[in-house]
Each structure stands twice: as C-alpha cells, then as structure tokens.
Amino acid sequence: MTVGACCDELWWRRLVTRRHLLKSGAGLAALGLAPPLGRPVAFAQEATPAASPVAGARVRVVHGQPIVNGSFISPLAEVFGEVEVGQRCYVAGNTVLYAAEGVRVSLGDENNVQDNAYVLAQRQDLVFSNMVSVGHQAVIENSTVGDFTFFGYRSRVRNAVIGEGAMIMHGTVVEGVTIPADTITPLGARITTQAQADALPRLAESDVEFKRVVQDVNLEFVTGYTGLFNERGRIALEGIGPSPVTTWNPTPIEPQLGEGVVMAEMVRIVGDVRLGDESSIGQRTSIRADDGTPIVVGRRARIESRVTFHAIRGTRVDVGENAHIGDGNVIHGPVIIGDNFVSEDDVVVYRATVEDNVVVRAGAIIVGDFTVREGTIVPDQAVVRTQEEADALPVH
C-alpha cells in the first residue's frame, strides 16, 4: 500500500464546486485493465490520423442544446462562457464546461467527457486535440491536450501540456509540467516537476488498445444518444431513462427502482440499473448502465452527491445491502462490493472484489484484480493496487 500526498486538496474542493464557479509506473496491462487485443495497435502519432482523417470546424456550444456540430452534449451538462466543440464528441451528464471571461474551452473531434468531470479555462484557454477521453470526476484546467490522450477517474491536471497519446491514470495529480508523448503515469501519482514527467514510462500496446476501446464505445454513444433524443426528446436524456441502442445493447432497458427510493435533484439513472428498497441518491449522481450492465445496488443504500456508477462493456457492478457511499465517489465495474460497505468522500473503486464490512477513508484509490478482505479499513489517500497491499491493510 502507498499513501499519496495531495496537493492542496482544499483548493481543489473549492475549485470543483458549482458555488465557486458561479460567483508504480505500471501500465494497464500490469493491473489487468486491458481488454483482449482485437485489432492492430499503433501509438498516437500513427493512430490519430486514421481515426480522424479531417479535422472539422469547432462550433460554439449552446447550453441545453443536445446536438451540436454532430456531437452529443447531455442537457444535464453545465456550460459557462465560450465553449466550442468539434465533431462526434460525447459529453455526459453532470459535467461542467467552464470558460472564464476572455478565455475559452475548445474540444476537438471525437472527444468524450464523462460524468461529473470538470473542464475549466480559468486563466488561459483549455484546448483539446482529437480523440481525448476524460474519465469520471476528472478535472482538467488551463491546459493543452494532445491527440489520443486519456485521463483517469478523479485525475487532476492543471497548467500542463499533455503530449499525444499520454495516459494520466486514476487519482493522479499533474501540475505545471509537460507530459511526454505516449507515456503513462502511475496510479495516484503527483507529477509536479519536469524531471518526474520526463522519467515516466512508455505505454504498453495493451494500454493503447484500451484507449481505442474507450474511443469506440463513446463514438457509439454519440449515435445512440442522438437517436434516443430524436425518438423520444429531451425527457429521455434526463432523470430516469432507457439505455441507448448500441451494437452490444440493441434493446433499450429501463431502470428498476425499489420501494421507497428517494432521489435528490439532477440525478441521472440509465438502463439496466436495479436499485434496492429504501435507498437514497444525492444530487447530480449518475448511475449509467449503458456500457457494462447490469448495475445492482442492494437495499438501504445511501448514495451521496456527484457519485458515478459505470462499468466497462461486458462487465457489471454489484453492491450489497446497507452501503453508504460518500460524495464524489467513482464505483466502476467490473466490481463486486459486499454488505455494509462505507466509503468516505472522493474514493475510487475499480475492478476489485470488496468483501463485507469494509471501510474506505477519504481520497483512497482501490484499483486492480484482487480482494479487499472482510472488515478492512483503507486509510485516507491510500492507493491499493495488489493483493499484497490489500492484505497489509488494518482490519477492525
């Protein structure tokens, strides 16, 4: 287990609140994150022209307009200031695209920005090239981003240049540096000097293939959600609604909510979600069973605000009874979580099996194919990547 220091976490919390806006070295292959290779692999400088042969013009986004320039932008996304978008982009609900006065946010072609992410131009333009993937709860500010890049869940990037093909992994903080092309950061790392950035390892071929799969899925979401809008209107894109039609899910499925479920404002629930009786969901939480499916949460769950549930295609999420999931969590399948699970704020759980009565403290990251044993306590800001690290954790 490693415990990662955080760069002025209070500052980040202030930054990513709506109130403020309105006034390692291991690659994915080592973590078992990569899907089977399905086609020839190339690095960014080779792959990007094939995927986006002609760069299209970027068009100003109008808040609440779902289809712009052939891109899909959820009506639950928040758009402030001068924001423009290229072609075939997918912007999920409860994201924030914010440009301060005199600067702009510019998305390229085939970008995807996932639930509860923040894309911010505070002091200078924030410019994305093509095929950029921004994972759930990531924050990207005042930066320039190259083609075919990937930002993991709850990553934080500020005042940086991200080279073509780079992967910023889950929970990583990058500030004030240039990340070289086709490199990957460790989970939960803090990269704040150029020497650290220059020492990053190169991507593995499986990492590149993983990014391709993410791109393919989100391009289908552009088509699927556009079709859903054309068929059923905006109402199908807000609140509780069906999954879009995709090649892996050709029949739309509606969520199933148990007796006595209580939801706050701006909650988004999509597809084959099965939520147990007497559960509650906080503001701007997204539970999306449009990729991996189903997402099953047991009785008496207490899910706080701006939480994201999602899963990789062909996988699922299972959470037992009496879960209490804190603000800003990402619970991403494949994942199995037992009964009486407690996670504090800003936690990431991805791929692991978590047994009963586990407590995860604020800011911890649990990513990998291993088991967190019953009664384990995961400390604040811990990064847990292996069975050995999980077994070394305290038990209550």
WORASUL-V209756 format. One line per field, one symbol per residue. ss: DSSP state (H for helix, E for strand, L for the rest). psi: psi as a letter, one per 40 degrees, with the letter a starting at -180 (. if undefined). burial: b if it has 24 or more other ideal C-beta (glycine too) atoms within 12 Angstrom, else e. A space follows every 10 residues. Layout:
ss->???
psi->???
burial->???
This chain:
ss->LEELLLLLHH HHHHHLLHHH HHLLLLLHHH HLLLLLLLLL LLLHHHHHHH HLLLLLLLEE LLLLLLEELL EEELLLLEEE LEEEELLLLE ELLLLEEEEL LLLEEELLLL LEELLLLEEE ELLLLEEELL LLEELLLLEE ELLEELLLLE ELLLLEEELL EELLLLEELL LLEEELLEEL LLEELLLLLE ELLHHHHHLL EELLHHHHHH HHHHHHHHHH HHHHHHHHHH HHLHHHHLLE ELLLLLLLLL LLLLLEELLL LEELLLLEEE ELEEELLLLE ELLLLEEEEL LLLLEEELLL LEELLLLEEE ELLLLLEEEL LLLEELLLLE EEELEEELLL LEELLLLEEE LLEELLLLEE LLLLEEELLL EELLLEEELL LEEELLHHHH HLLEEL
psi->hihhiihgdd dddddfiddd dd.beiaddd efehiiheii hiiddddddd dgdhhiihih hhhehdhhfe ihhheeihhh ahhiiaifih hiifihhhhi heiihhiaif ihhiheihhh gdeiihhiai fhhhiheihh hfihhiifih hihfihhhfi hhiheihhih eihhhfihhi ifihiiheih heidddddei iiiidddddd dddddddddd dddddddddd deaddeeibh iiiihidege hhhiihhihe hhhaifihhh aghhhiifii hihfihhhfe ciiihhhaif ihhaifihhi iiheiihhha ifihhiieih hhihihhaif hhhaifihhh dihhaifhhh iheihhhigi hhiheihhih eihheidddd deiih.
burial->bbebebbebe ebeebbbeee beebbbbbbb bbbbbeeeee bebbeebbee bbeeeeebbb beeeebbbbe bbbbbbbbbb bbbbbbbbbb bbbbbbbbbe eebbbbbbbb bbbbbbbbbb bbeebbbbbb bbbbbbbbbb bbbbbbbbbb bbbbbbbbbb bbbbbbbbbb bbbbbebbbb bbbbbbbbbb bbeeebbeeb bebbbbbbbb bbbbbbbbbb bbbbbbbbbe eeeeebbbbb bbbbbbebbe ebbebbbeee bebeebbbbb bbbbbbeebb bbbbbbbbbb bbbbbbbbbb bbbbbbbbbb bbbebbbbbb bbbbbbbbbb bbbbbbbbbb bbbbbbbbbb bbbbbbbbbb bbbbbbbbbb bbbeebbbbb bbbbbbeebb eebeee
